[in-house]
Amino acid sequence: MSEWMKTGCADCRNGVLSGMYSPEAAALQGVQVLPPAFVYSSIAAHARLYRCQNCGAWWEFNEREAHVIAENEAKMTFADYFDT
């Protein structure tokens, strides 16, 4: 089994791969928005934080990839969000 298949849940992996986590993309395709949901954007980190509504996985999206990160990593990278 690949590392990718061990991250998050099937729903959030499918959302990331299909692009249907984006409300705009889902609306254009006439489908329901899939997890993960947008949480916060960090200009300093050049990244966006998402969280799966089903399994609770934290996803970090940057210019080239998306991957699951630990909560402590999310708190370090997106400290502004967690400090509020």
SULBEL-V44515 format. One record per backbone hydrogen bond with DSSP energy under -0.5 kcal/mol. CO is the residue of the C=O (numbers start at 1). NH is the residue of the N-H. Records with the same first field share a line. If there is no record, write none. Layout:
# SULBEL-V44515
CO = NH ; NH
This chain:
# SULBEL-V44515
3 = 6
4 = 7
9 = 13
10 = 14
11 = 15
12 = 16
13 = 17
14 = 18
15 = 19 ; 21
19 = 22
20 = 34
21 = 23
22 = 26
23 = 27
24 = 28
25 = 29
26 = 30 ; 31
27 = 30
37 = 51
40 = 49
41 = 43
42 = 46 ; 47
47 = 42
48 = 61
49 = 39 ; 40
50 = 59
51 = 37
52 = 56
57 = 52
58 = 69
59 = 50 ; 61
60 = 67
61 = 48
65 = 62
67 = 60
69 = 58
70 = 74
71 = 75
72 = 76
73 = 77
74 = 78
76 = 79
78 = 81 ; 82
79 = 83
81 = 84
